[in-house]
């Protein structure tokens, strides 16, 4: 398989903060339609890796290719337009707007000033909002004010806001933190649905959840990749047990 066939090809990536290599010569390939989970101890560099991919942090060295296009020097908004969506740990939704409005304002056409002026909530947008709301389990809550949603529903709404932009790579940082057991189950189902047609990278600590969703697991440690494979392979790897799962 050549590197051009991957959705994401990260090669020899390094970033230093004051001489400390937070990411150190890391290479990672993610397939199209793959749900990859990244695990590892705190300080392993997991969030920094996502920051590098979405352009929030600049690499000192190495390459990040998305659909064979180099991303390391690209502005953040252009990376979003290229098809990469990122959800941070704390949801950033518009609490005082309805679920419908939150999704509507995330529709890509309303981005520029002119786009916003010319923006009509036509049937294309309405259909897209309804389809995404159904996908995230909020199809019946379109008129609900976002601030009134449960914690889990807010997380799903934010995933929906990203889905409105039809990203081909979606990155989620600890999406089930603070969720109830039922919400975790529903989130697992949601992630399995949304990786049909796009690649998804999830950072997570909950091993039962990882087991449910991961196609492949990458274990990071000290800015490098320690192990990679199925959950079973990774769980039984002595190095991984030693630095992470054994604690």
C-alpha positions in Angstrom: 0.0 0.0 0.0 1.5 3.3 -1.0 1.3 6.4 1.3 -1.1 8.0 -1.1 -3.8 5.5 -0.2 -4.0 6.6 3.4 -6.4 9.3 4.6 -3.7 10.5 6.9 0.1 9.9 6.7 2.1 11.4 9.5 5.9 10.8 9.0 8.8 11.5 11.3 6.9 14.2 13.2 8.7 16.1 15.9 7.7 19.2 18.0 9.8 20.7 20.7 8.7 23.1 23.5 11.8 24.7 25.1 14.0 21.8 24.1 11.5 19.1 25.4 10.4 16.9 22.5 6.6 16.5 23.1 6.4 14.5 19.9 9.5 12.7 18.9 10.0 11.3 15.4 6.4 9.9 15.3 5.0 8.1 12.2 1.4 7.1 11.9 -0.9 6.0 9.1 -4.7 6.1 9.2 -6.8 4.4 6.6 -9.9 5.8 5.0 -13.1 4.8 6.9 -11.0 3.7 9.9 -11.8 4.3 13.6 -8.4 4.7 15.3 -8.1 5.1 19.0 -5.0 6.6 20.6 -4.3 5.7 24.2 -1.4 6.2 26.6 -0.4 7.8 29.9 -0.9 11.5 30.6 1.9 13.5 29.0 2.4 11.0 26.2 1.7 13.7 23.6 -1.8 12.5 22.5 -3.5 16.0 22.5 -0.3 17.6 21.1 -0.5 15.2 18.1 -4.1 16.3 17.4 -3.0 20.0 17.8 -0.3 19.4 15.1 -2.7 17.7 12.7 -5.3 20.5 12.9 -2.7 23.3 12.7 -3.1 24.7 16.2 0.6 23.8 16.9 3.4 23.9 14.2 5.7 21.0 13.8 9.5 21.5 14.2 10.1 18.7 11.8 8.4 16.0 9.7 5.3 15.7 7.5 1.5 15.5 7.9 -0.2 14.6 4.7 -4.0 14.4 4.5 -5.3 12.8 1.3 -1.7 13.2 0.0 -1.7 17.0 0.6 0.9 18.5 2.9 -0.7 20.2 6.0 2.3 21.3 8.1 2.4 24.9 6.8 -1.3 25.3 6.2 -3.5 27.8 8.1 -6.0 26.3 10.6 -9.1 27.4 8.7 -7.7 25.9 5.4 -7.1 22.6 7.2 -10.8 22.7 8.3 -11.8 23.4 4.7 -9.6 20.5 3.5 -11.9 18.2 5.5 -10.4 17.8 9.0 -12.7 18.4 12.0 -11.6 18.5 15.6 -13.6 18.3 18.8 -11.9 19.5 22.0 -12.4 18.2 25.5 -14.9 20.9 26.5 -17.9 21.3 24.2 -18.2 24.7 22.5 -21.8 24.9 21.6 -24.1 28.0 21.6 -25.9 27.3 24.8 -28.7 29.9 24.2 -29.5 28.8 20.7 -31.7 25.8 19.7 -30.2 22.5 18.6 -31.4 23.4 15.1 -29.6 26.8 15.1 -26.4 25.3 16.4 -26.4 22.9 13.5 -27.5 25.5 11.0 -24.7 27.9 11.8 -22.2 25.1 11.3 -23.2 24.6 7.7 -20.1 25.5 5.7 -21.7 28.1 3.4 -22.2 30.6 6.2 -18.5 31.0 6.9 -17.4 34.2 5.2 -19.0 37.6 5.7 -20.6 37.4 2.2 -21.6 33.8 2.9 -23.4 34.9 6.0 -25.2 37.7 4.2 -26.3 35.5 1.4 -27.2 32.7 3.8 -30.7 31.4 3.4 -32.0 28.6 5.4 -33.1 26.7 2.3 -34.2 23.1 2.0 -30.7 21.9 1.4 -29.6 23.2 4.9 -32.8 22.0 6.6 -32.4 18.5 5.1 -28.7 18.4 6.2 -29.6 19.6 9.7 -32.3 17.0 10.0 -30.1 14.2 8.7 -27.3 15.1 11.1 -29.7 15.5 14.1 -31.0 12.1 13.4 -27.5 10.7 13.2 -26.5 12.1 16.6 -29.8 11.1 18.3 -31.2 14.6 18.6 -33.7 14.4 15.7 -36.6 15.1 18.2 -34.8 17.9 20.0 -34.3 20.4 17.2 -36.3 23.1 19.0 -34.6 22.5 22.4 -32.3 25.2 23.7 -28.8 23.7 23.7 -28.1 24.7 27.3 -30.9 22.5 28.5 -29.4 19.3 27.0 -27.7 16.7 29.1 -23.9 16.6 29.2 -23.9 13.7 26.8 -26.3 15.3 24.4 -24.1 18.5 24.4 -21.2 16.3 23.3 -23.2 14.8 20.5 -24.4 18.2 19.4 -20.8 19.3 19.1 -20.0 16.2 17.0 -23.1 17.1 14.9 -21.7 20.6 14.4 -18.6 19.1 13.0 -20.5 16.6 10.9 -22.4 19.5 9.2 -19.1 20.4 7.6 -18.8 16.8 6.2 -15.2 16.3 7.3 -13.3 13.3 5.9 -11.2 13.1 9.1 -12.8 13.7 12.5 -10.7 13.9 15.7 -12.3 13.6 19.1 -10.4 14.1 22.4 -12.0 12.0 25.3 -15.5 12.2 23.9 -17.1 10.2 26.8 -15.6 12.0 29.8 -18.4 12.7 32.3 -21.0 10.6 30.5 -23.5 8.2 32.0 -23.2 4.5 31.2 -26.2 4.8 28.7 -24.7 7.8 27.0 -21.4 6.0 26.6 -23.2 3.1 24.9 -25.0 5.5 22.6 -21.7 7.3 21.8 -20.1 4.0 20.9 -22.9 3.4 18.4 -22.7 6.9 17.1 -18.9 6.6 16.5 -19.4 3.3 14.7 -22.0 5.0 12.4 -20.0 8.1 11.6 -16.8 6.2 10.6 -18.6 4.8 7.6 -17.5 7.3 4.9 -14.8 9.0 6.9 -11.8 8.4 9.2 -12.1 9.0 12.9 -9.3 9.4 15.5 -10.3 9.2 19.2 -8.2 9.8 22.2 -9.6 7.8 25.1 -8.8 6.4 28.6 -11.7 4.1 29.1 -10.5 0.7 28.0 -14.0 -0.9 27.8 -15.0 1.9 25.5 -11.9 1.5 23.4 -12.5 -2.2 23.0 -16.0 -1.5 21.8 -15.1 1.0 19.1 -11.5 0.7 17.9 -10.6 -0.8 14.6 -7.0 -0.3 15.6 -5.3 1.0 18.7 -2.2 3.2 18.8 -0.3 3.4 22.2 1.7 6.6 22.7 4.4 7.1 25.3 6.8 10.0 25.7 6.0 11.5 22.3 6.5 8.2 20.4 4.4 5.2 19.3 5.0 2.4 21.8 2.7 -0.2 20.1 0.0 -0.5 17.5 -2.6 -3.1 16.6 -5.9 -4.6 17.7 -7.0 -4.1 21.2 -6.1 -7.7 22.1 -2.6 -7.3 20.7 -2.0 -4.0 22.5 -3.5 -5.3 25.8 -1.2 -8.3 25.9 2.0 -6.3 24.9 4.4 -6.4 27.8 5.7 -2.9 27.0 2.2 -1.5 27.1 1.3 -3.3 30.4 4.5 -1.9 31.9 4.1 1.8 31.0 0.4 2.1 30.9 -2.2 -0.6 31.6 -0.4 -2.0 34.6 -0.9 1.2 36.6 
